[in-house]
Amino acid sequence: MPKQSLLICTDLDRTLIPNGAEPESPRARDYFRQLAALPTITLAYVSGRDQTLVREAIHTYDLPLPDFVLGDVGATIYTCEQWDWQAWEAWANHIAPDWNGHSRTALAALLQDFPMLHLQEASKQNTYKLSYYLNLALNHQRVIDEVQMRLSAHGIHASLIWSIDEPANTGLLDILPARASKRHAIEFLMAQQGFSLQQTVFSGDSGNDLPVLVSPIPAVLVNNASAELKREALQMSRLSGVADALYLAQGDWAGMNGHYAAGILEGIAHYHPEILAPLEFR
């Protein structure tokens, strides 16, 4: 067995979970479960879902139980012992000052005169996550800039995360404390658990994964990601000088198509072929 441990951080929807338009390679999730069961692997789910929806996904898609859940687009971190999940108070204390004493409800009140913003369901909100739907026909960058100006005027340091719900054909805008993105949450986890960049791999598929995909954290963009996101991620990683830390799954590895779990495995094989050596892919 390889001696070096590996932290696998992965998005769920349309990354590990095969709920996009493209087909899933047969047994890809079986192979991922084998990988996650290795004693050298620490598994973290990094998702826009809250903990209830992450639990549902694990049941529905027969996913391995994680060691950590970084939920609500990075606004929450849970330590997981089987089904006993405990929120990290240290993370909440770390990100809370960014909102300058304002609650999520207070932020929503500040933005109530933005008619293009439609609040998402209560189940999709969190203490440090304010989420809206946004029509795809709108200039989302202009909306983001205007919202950011409004929040900044009230001393609120916020991270605005844009992504697209492709099945629903709608835009998603998540407003978080400035330090509460997927990237910051992963970096906090790495620091707390002693994982280096060389011991970490992230995988994703959508716009809210972009801050990690174009960071120094070794990352995998699964093959079912949109062509637009692939181009944007490549361009941004090159401009930032971290192109070597981004791998685009292509398919054909181990006879699989590179979509979803197959893409995660392909990316890990790219960065850490020795980790996969004990497993048999047929």
HUWORA-V557853 format. One record per pair of residues at least 12 apart in sequence whose C-alpha atoms are under 10 Angstrom apart, sorted by the first residue. I is the first residue (numbers start at 1). J is the second residue. If there is no record, write none. Layout:
i:I j:J
i:I j:J
This chain:
i:1 j:38
i:1 j:39
i:1 j:40
i:1 j:274
i:1 j:275
i:1 j:276
i:1 j:277
i:1 j:278
i:2 j:38
i:2 j:39
i:2 j:40
i:2 j:274
i:2 j:275
i:2 j:276
i:2 j:277
i:2 j:278
i:3 j:39
i:3 j:40
i:3 j:274
i:3 j:275
i:4 j:40
i:4 j:41
i:4 j:198
i:4 j:199
i:4 j:274
i:4 j:275
i:5 j:38
i:5 j:39
i:5 j:40
i:5 j:41
i:5 j:42
i:5 j:195
i:5 j:198
i:5 j:199
i:5 j:200
i:5 j:275
i:6 j:38
i:6 j:39
i:6 j:40
i:6 j:41
i:6 j:42
i:6 j:43
i:6 j:195
i:6 j:196
i:6 j:197
i:6 j:198
i:6 j:199
i:6 j:200
i:6 j:201
i:6 j:268
i:6 j:272
i:6 j:275
i:7 j:36
i:7 j:40
i:7 j:41
i:7 j:42
i:7 j:43
i:7 j:44
i:7 j:67
i:7 j:186
i:7 j:189
i:7 j:190
i:7 j:193
i:7 j:195
i:7 j:196
i:7 j:197
i:7 j:198
i:7 j:199
i:7 j:200
i:7 j:201
i:7 j:202
i:8 j:35
i:8 j:36
i:8 j:41
i:8 j:42
i:8 j:43
i:8 j:44
i:8 j:45
i:8 j:46
i:8 j:66
i:8 j:199
i:8 j:200
i:8 j:201
i:8 j:202
i:8 j:203
i:8 j:219
i:8 j:264
i:8 j:268
i:9 j:42
i:9 j:43
i:9 j:44
i:9 j:45
i:9 j:46
i:9 j:47
i:9 j:66
i:9 j:68
i:9 j:69
i:9 j:70
i:9 j:182
i:9 j:186
i:9 j:200
i:9 j:201
i:9 j:202
i:9 j:203
i:9 j:204
i:9 j:219
i:9 j:264
i:10 j:43
i:10 j:44
i:10 j:45
i:10 j:46
i:10 j:47
i:10 j:69
i:10 j:70
i:10 j:201
i:10 j:202
i:10 j:203
i:10 j:204
i:10 j:205
i:10 j:209
i:10 j:219
i:10 j:220
i:10 j:261
i:10 j:264
i:11 j:44
i:11 j:45
i:11 j:46
i:11 j:47
i:11 j:48
i:11 j:49
i:11 j:70
i:11 j:71
i:11 j:73
i:11 j:182
i:11 j:202
i:11 j:203
i:11 j:204
i:11 j:205
i:11 j:206
i:11 j:208
i:11 j:209
i:11 j:260
i:12 j:45
i:12 j:46
i:12 j:47
i:12 j:48
i:12 j:49
i:12 j:54
i:12 j:57
i:12 j:58
i:12 j:63
i:12 j:203
i:12 j:204
i:12 j:205
i:12 j:260
i:12 j:261
i:13 j:46
i:13 j:47
i:13 j:48
i:13 j:49
i:13 j:54
i:13 j:57
i:13 j:165
i:13 j:204
i:13 j:205
i:13 j:206
i:13 j:260
i:14 j:166
i:14 j:204
i:14 j:205
i:14 j:206
i:14 j:222
i:14 j:224
i:14 j:225
i:14 j:259
i:14 j:260
i:14 j:261
i:15 j:47
i:15 j:203
i:15 j:204
i:15 j:205
i:15 j:206
i:15 j:220
i:15 j:221
i:15 j:222
i:15 j:223
i:15 j:224
i:15 j:225
i:15 j:259
i:15 j:260
i:15 j:261
i:15 j:262
i:15 j:263
i:15 j:264
i:16 j:28
i:16 j:29
i:16 j:32
i:16 j:45
i:16 j:61
i:16 j:63
i:16 j:203
i:16 j:204
i:16 j:205
i:16 j:222
i:16 j:259
i:16 j:260
i:16 j:261
i:16 j:262
i:16 j:263
i:16 j:264
i:17 j:29
i:17 j:57
i:17 j:58
i:17 j:60
i:17 j:61
i:17 j:62
i:17 j:63
i:17 j:259
i:17 j:260
i:17 j:261
i:18 j:61
i:18 j:224
i:18 j:259
i:18 j:260
i:18 j:261
i:19 j:61
i:19 j:167
i:19 j:260
i:20 j:166
i:20 j:167
i:20 j:224
i:20 j:225
i:20 j:259
i:20 j:260
i:21 j:166
i:21 j:167
i:21 j:224
i:22 j:223
i:22 j:224
i:22 j:225
i:22 j:257
i:22 j:259
i:22 j:260
i:23 j:224
i:23 j:257
i:23 j:259
i:23 j:260
i:24 j:224
i:24 j:256
i:24 j:257
i:24 j:258
i:24 j:259
i:24 j:260
i:24 j:261
i:24 j:262
i:25 j:251
i:25 j:255
i:25 j:256
i:25 j:257
i:25 j:258
i:25 j:259
i:25 j:260
i:25 j:261
i:25 j:262
i:25 j:263
i:26 j:256
i:26 j:257
i:26 j:262
i:27 j:256
i:27 j:261
i:27 j:262
i:27 j:281
i:27 j:282
i:28 j:254
i:28 j:256
i:28 j:257
i:28 j:258
i:28 j:259
i:28 j:260
i:28 j:261
i:28 j:262
i:28 j:263
i:28 j:264
i:28 j:265
i:28 j:281
i:29 j:61
i:29 j:62
i:29 j:63
i:29 j:64
i:29 j:260
i:29 j:261
i:29 j:262
i:29 j:264
i:29 j:265
i:30 j:62
i:30 j:63
i:30 j:64
i:30 j:261
i:30 j:281
i:31 j:261
i:31 j:262
i:31 j:265
i:31 j:276
i:31 j:279
i:31 j:280
i:31 j:281
i:31 j:282
i:32 j:63
i:32 j:64
i:32 j:261
i:32 j:262
i:32 j:264
i:32 j:265
i:33 j:62
i:33 j:63
i:33 j:64
i:33 j:65
i:33 j:261
i:34 j:64
i:34 j:276
i:34 j:278
i:34 j:279
i:34 j:280
i:35 j:64
i:35 j:265
i:35 j:275
i:35 j:276
i:35 j:278
i:35 j:279
i:36 j:63
i:36 j:64
i:36 j:65
i:36 j:66
i:36 j:67
i:37 j:64
i:37 j:65
i:38 j:275
i:38 j:276
i:38 j:278
i:38 j:279
i:40 j:275
i:41 j:67
i:41 j:199
i:41 j:275
i:42 j:66
i:42 j:67
i:42 j:68
i:42 j:195
i:42 j:200
i:43 j:64
i:43 j:65
i:43 j:66
i:43 j:67
i:43 j:68
i:43 j:69
i:44 j:65
i:44 j:66
i:44 j:67
i:44 j:68
i:44 j:69
i:44 j:70
i:44 j:71
i:44 j:77
i:44 j:78
i:44 j:79
i:44 j:80
i:44 j:186
i:44 j:189
i:44 j:202
i:45 j:65
i:45 j:66
i:45 j:67
i:45 j:68
i:45 j:69
i:45 j:70
i:45 j:71
i:45 j:77
i:45 j:78
i:45 j:202
i:45 j:203
i:46 j:68
i:46 j:69
i:46 j:70
i:46 j:71
i:46 j:72
i:46 j:73
i:46 j:74
i:46 j:76
i:46 j:77
i:46 j:182
i:46 j:183
i:46 j:185
i:46 j:186
i:46 j:202
i:46 j:203
i:46 j:204
i:46 j:209
i:47 j:69
i:47 j:70
i:47 j:71
i:47 j:72
i:47 j:73
i:47 j:74
i:47 j:75
i:47 j:76
i:47 j:182
i:47 j:204
i:47 j:208
i:47 j:209
i:48 j:70
i:48 j:71
i:48 j:72
i:48 j:73
i:48 j:74
i:48 j:75
i:48 j:76
i:48 j:124
i:48 j:129
i:48 j:174
i:48 j:182
i:48 j:208
i:48 j:209
i:49 j:69
i:49 j:70
i:49 j:71
i:49 j:72
i:49 j:73
i:49 j:74
i:49 j:123
i:49 j:124
i:49 j:125
i:50 j:69
i:50 j:70
i:50 j:71
i:50 j:72
i:50 j:73
i:50 j:74
i:50 j:75
i:50 j:76
i:50 j:123
i:50 j:124
i:50 j:125
i:50 j:126
i:51 j:69
i:51 j:70
i:51 j:71
i:51 j:72
i:51 j:76
i:51 j:77
i:51 j:78
i:51 j:85
i:51 j:87
i:52 j:71
i:52 j:123
i:53 j:71
i:53 j:123
i:53 j:124
i:54 j:69
i:54 j:70
i:54 j:71
i:54 j:72
i:55 j:69
i:55 j:83
i:64 j:82
i:65 j:80
i:65 j:81
i:65 j:82
i:65 j:83
i:66 j:78
i:66 j:79
i:66 j:80
i:66 j:81
i:66 j:82
i:66 j:83
i:66 j:85
i:67 j:79
i:67 j:80
i:67 j:81
i:67 j:82
i:67 j:85
i:68 j:80
i:68 j:81
i:68 j:85
i:68 j:86
i:68 j:87
i:68 j:189
i:69 j:85
i:69 j:86
i:69 j:87
i:70 j:87
i:70 j:88
i:70 j:181
i:70 j:182
i:70 j:185
i:70 j:186
i:70 j:189
i:71 j:126
i:71 j:181
i:71 j:182
i:71 j:185
i:72 j:124
i:72 j:125
i:72 j:126
i:72 j:127
i:72 j:128
i:72 j:129
i:72 j:130
i:72 j:131
i:72 j:174
i:72 j:176
i:72 j:180
i:72 j:181
i:72 j:182
i:73 j:129
i:73 j:161
i:73 j:174
i:73 j:175
i:73 j:176
i:73 j:180
i:73 j:181
i:73 j:182
i:73 j:183
i:73 j:185
i:73 j:208
i:73 j:209
i:74 j:91
i:74 j:128
i:74 j:129
i:74 j:176
i:74 j:177
i:74 j:179
i:74 j:180
i:74 j:181
i:74 j:182
i:74 j:183
i:74 j:184
i:74 j:185
i:74 j:186
i:75 j:91
i:75 j:92
i:75 j:95
i:75 j:96
i:75 j:126
i:75 j:127
i:75 j:128
i:75 j:129
i:75 j:175
i:75 j:176
i:75 j:177
i:75 j:179
i:75 j:180
i:75 j:181
i:75 j:182
i:75 j:184
i:75 j:185
i:76 j:88
i:76 j:89
i:76 j:91
i:76 j:92
i:76 j:95
i:76 j:126
i:76 j:127
i:76 j:128
i:76 j:129
i:76 j:180
i:76 j:181
i:76 j:182
i:76 j:185
i:77 j:89
i:77 j:90
i:77 j:91
i:77 j:92
i:77 j:185
i:77 j:186
i:77 j:188
i:77 j:189
i:78 j:91
i:90 j:188
i:91 j:179
i:91 j:180
i:91 j:185
i:91 j:188
i:91 j:189
i:92 j:127
i:92 j:128
i:92 j:177
i:92 j:180
i:94 j:177
i:94 j:179
i:94 j:180
i:94 j:188
i:95 j:128
i:95 j:157
i:95 j:176
i:95 j:177
i:95 j:178
i:95 j:179
i:95 j:180
i:95 j:181
i:95 j:184
i:95 j:185
i:96 j:127
i:96 j:128
i:96 j:176
i:96 j:177
i:96 j:178
i:96 j:179
i:96 j:180
i:97 j:156
i:97 j:157
i:97 j:177
i:97 j:178
i:97 j:179
i:98 j:128
i:98 j:155
i:98 j:156
i:98 j:157
i:98 j:158
i:98 j:159
i:98 j:176
i:98 j:177
i:98 j:178
i:98 j:179
i:98 j:180
i:99 j:128
i:99 j:151
i:99 j:152
i:99 j:154
i:99 j:155
i:99 j:156
i:99 j:157
i:99 j:158
i:99 j:176
i:99 j:177
i:99 j:178
i:100 j:154
i:100 j:155
i:100 j:156
i:100 j:157
i:100 j:158
i:100 j:177
i:101 j:155
i:101 j:156
i:102 j:128
i:102 j:154
i:102 j:155
i:102 j:156
i:103 j:127
i:103 j:128
i:103 j:129
i:103 j:130
i:104 j:125
i:104 j:126
i:104 j:127
i:104 j:128
i:104 j:129
i:104 j:130
i:104 j:131
i:104 j:175
i:104 j:176
i:105 j:127
i:105 j:130
i:107 j:130
i:107 j:150
i:107 j:151
i:107 j:154
i:107 j:156
i:107 j:175
i:108 j:130
i:108 j:131
i:108 j:132
i:108 j:175
i:110 j:147
i:110 j:150
i:110 j:151
i:110 j:154
i:111 j:147
i:111 j:150
i:111 j:151
i:114 j:143
i:114 j:146
i:114 j:147
i:115 j:134
i:116 j:132
i:116 j:133
i:116 j:134
i:116 j:135
i:116 j:138
i:116 j:140
i:116 j:143
i:117 j:131
i:117 j:132
i:117 j:133
i:117 j:134
i:117 j:135
i:117 j:143
i:117 j:147
i:117 j:172
i:117 j:173
i:118 j:131
i:118 j:132
i:118 j:133
i:118 j:134
i:118 j:135
i:118 j:172
i:118 j:173
i:119 j:131
i:119 j:132
i:119 j:133
i:119 j:134
i:119 j:172
i:119 j:173
i:120 j:132
i:120 j:133
i:120 j:134
i:120 j:172
i:120 j:173
i:120 j:174
i:121 j:133
i:124 j:174
i:125 j:174
i:125 j:175
i:126 j:176
i:127 j:176
i:128 j:174
i:128 j:175
i:128 j:176
i:128 j:177
i:128 j:180
i:129 j:159
i:129 j:174
i:129 j:175
i:129 j:176
i:129 j:177
i:129 j:180
i:130 j:160
i:130 j:173
i:130 j:174
i:130 j:175
i:130 j:176
i:130 j:177
i:131 j:160
i:131 j:161
i:131 j:172
i:131 j:173
i:131 j:174
i:131 j:175
i:131 j:176
i:132 j:162
i:132 j:171
i:132 j:172
i:132 j:173
i:132 j:174
i:132 j:175
i:133 j:162
i:133 j:163
i:133 j:164
i:133 j:165
i:133 j:170
i:133 j:171
i:133 j:172
i:133 j:173
i:133 j:174
i:134 j:162
i:134 j:163
i:134 j:164
i:134 j:170
i:134 j:171
i:134 j:172
i:134 j:173
i:135 j:164
i:135 j:169
i:135 j:170
i:135 j:171
i:135 j:172
i:136 j:164
i:136 j:165
i:136 j:169
i:136 j:170
i:136 j:171
i:136 j:172
i:137 j:170
i:137 j:171
i:138 j:171
i:140 j:162
i:140 j:163
i:140 j:171
i:140 j:172
i:140 j:173
i:141 j:162
i:143 j:173
i:144 j:159
i:144 j:160
i:144 j:161
i:144 j:162
i:144 j:173
i:144 j:175
i:145 j:160
i:147 j:160
i:147 j:175
i:148 j:160
i:148 j:175
i:156 j:177
i:156 j:178
i:157 j:176
i:157 j:177
i:157 j:178
i:157 j:179
i:158 j:174
i:158 j:175
i:158 j:176
i:158 j:177
i:158 j:178
i:158 j:179
i:158 j:180
i:158 j:181
i:159 j:174
i:159 j:175
i:159 j:176
i:159 j:177
i:159 j:178
i:159 j:179
i:159 j:180
i:159 j:181
i:160 j:173
i:160 j:174
i:160 j:175
i:160 j:176
i:160 j:177
i:160 j:178
i:160 j:180
i:160 j:181
i:160 j:208
i:161 j:173
i:161 j:174
i:161 j:175
i:161 j:176
i:161 j:181
i:161 j:182
i:161 j:207
i:161 j:208
i:161 j:209
i:161 j:210
i:161 j:211
i:162 j:174
i:162 j:175
i:162 j:206
i:162 j:207
i:162 j:208
i:162 j:209
i:162 j:210
i:163 j:206
i:163 j:207
i:163 j:208
i:163 j:209
i:163 j:210
i:164 j:206
i:164 j:207
i:164 j:208
i:165 j:206
i:165 j:207
i:166 j:206
i:166 j:226
i:172 j:207
i:172 j:208
i:173 j:208
i:174 j:208
i:181 j:208
i:181 j:209
i:181 j:211
i:181 j:212
i:182 j:208
i:182 j:209
i:182 j:210
i:182 j:211
i:182 j:212
i:183 j:202
i:183 j:208
i:183 j:209
i:183 j:210
i:183 j:211
i:183 j:212
i:183 j:213
i:183 j:214
i:183 j:215
i:183 j:217
i:184 j:211
i:184 j:212
i:186 j:200
i:186 j:202
i:186 j:212
i:186 j:217
i:187 j:200
i:187 j:212
i:187 j:217
i:196 j:217
i:197 j:216
i:197 j:217
i:197 j:218
i:197 j:245
i:198 j:217
i:198 j:218
i:198 j:271
i:198 j:272
i:199 j:217
i:199 j:218
i:199 j:271
i:199 j:272
i:200 j:217
i:200 j:218
i:200 j:219
i:200 j:268
i:200 j:271
i:200 j:272
i:201 j:217
i:201 j:218
i:201 j:219
i:201 j:220
i:201 j:245
i:201 j:246
i:201 j:264
i:201 j:267
i:201 j:268
i:201 j:271
i:201 j:272
i:202 j:217
i:202 j:218
i:202 j:219
i:202 j:220
i:202 j:221
i:202 j:246
i:202 j:264
i:202 j:267
i:202 j:268
i:203 j:218
i:203 j:219
i:203 j:220
i:203 j:221
i:203 j:222
i:203 j:246
i:203 j:247
i:203 j:248
i:203 j:260
i:203 j:261
i:203 j:263
i:203 j:264
i:203 j:265
i:203 j:267
i:203 j:268
i:204 j:219
i:204 j:220
i:204 j:221
i:204 j:222
i:204 j:223
i:204 j:224
i:204 j:225
i:204 j:260
i:204 j:263
i:204 j:264
i:205 j:220
i:205 j:221
i:205 j:222
i:205 j:223
i:205 j:224
i:205 j:225
i:205 j:226
i:205 j:229
i:205 j:230
i:205 j:259
i:205 j:260
i:206 j:221
i:206 j:222
i:206 j:224
i:206 j:225
i:206 j:226
i:206 j:229
i:206 j:230
i:207 j:225
i:207 j:226
i:207 j:229
i:207 j:232
i:207 j:233
i:209 j:221
i:209 j:229
i:209 j:233
i:210 j:229
i:210 j:230
i:210 j:232
i:210 j:233
i:210 j:236
i:210 j:237
i:211 j:233
i:211 j:236
i:211 j:237
i:212 j:233
i:212 j:245
i:212 j:246
i:213 j:230
i:213 j:233
i:213 j:234
i:213 j:236
i:213 j:237
i:213 j:242
i:213 j:243
i:213 j:245
i:213 j:246
i:213 j:247
i:214 j:232
i:214 j:233
i:214 j:234
i:214 j:235
i:214 j:236
i:214 j:237
i:214 j:238
i:214 j:239
i:214 j:240
i:214 j:241
i:214 j:242
i:214 j:243
i:214 j:244
i:214 j:245
i:214 j:246
i:215 j:236
i:215 j:237
i:215 j:240
i:215 j:241
i:215 j:242
i:215 j:243
i:215 j:245
i:215 j:246
i:216 j:237
i:216 j:240
i:216 j:241
i:216 j:242
i:216 j:243
i:216 j:244
i:216 j:245
i:216 j:246
i:217 j:242
i:217 j:244
i:217 j:245
i:217 j:246
i:218 j:242
i:218 j:243
i:218 j:244
i:218 j:245
i:218 j:246
i:218 j:247
i:218 j:267
i:218 j:268
i:218 j:271
i:219 j:243
i:219 j:244
i:219 j:245
i:219 j:246
i:219 j:247
i:219 j:248
i:219 j:264
i:219 j:267
i:219 j:268
i:219 j:271
i:220 j:245
i:220 j:246
i:220 j:247
i:220 j:248
i:220 j:249
i:220 j:263
i:220 j:264
i:220 j:265
i:220 j:266
i:220 j:267
i:220 j:268
i:220 j:270
i:220 j:271
i:221 j:233
i:221 j:246
i:221 j:247
i:221 j:248
i:221 j:249
i:221 j:250
i:221 j:258
i:221 j:259
i:221 j:260
i:221 j:263
i:221 j:264
i:221 j:267
i:222 j:247
i:222 j:248
i:222 j:249
i:222 j:250
i:222 j:251
i:222 j:257
i:222 j:258
i:222 j:259
i:222 j:260
i:222 j:261
i:222 j:262
i:222 j:263
i:222 j:264
i:222 j:265
i:222 j:266
i:222 j:267
i:223 j:248
i:223 j:249
i:223 j:250
i:223 j:251
i:223 j:257
i:223 j:258
i:223 j:259
i:223 j:260
i:223 j:261
i:223 j:262
i:223 j:263
i:223 j:264
i:223 j:266
i:224 j:249
i:224 j:250
i:224 j:251
i:224 j:257
i:224 j:258
i:224 j:259
i:224 j:260
i:224 j:263
i:225 j:248
i:225 j:249
i:225 j:259
i:225 j:260
i:230 j:248
i:233 j:246
i:233 j:248
i:234 j:246
i:234 j:247
i:234 j:248
i:245 j:271
i:246 j:267
i:247 j:263
i:247 j:264
i:247 j:266
i:247 j:267
i:247 j:268
i:247 j:270
i:247 j:271
i:248 j:263
i:248 j:264
i:248 j:266
i:248 j:267
i:248 j:270
i:249 j:262
i:249 j:263
i:249 j:264
i:249 j:265
i:249 j:266
i:249 j:267
i:249 j:270
i:250 j:262
i:250 j:263
i:250 j:266
i:250 j:267
i:251 j:263
i:251 j:266
i:252 j:266
i:253 j:265
i:253 j:266
i:253 j:267
i:253 j:269
i:253 j:270
i:254 j:266
i:254 j:280
i:254 j:281
i:254 j:282
i:255 j:281
i:255 j:282
i:256 j:281
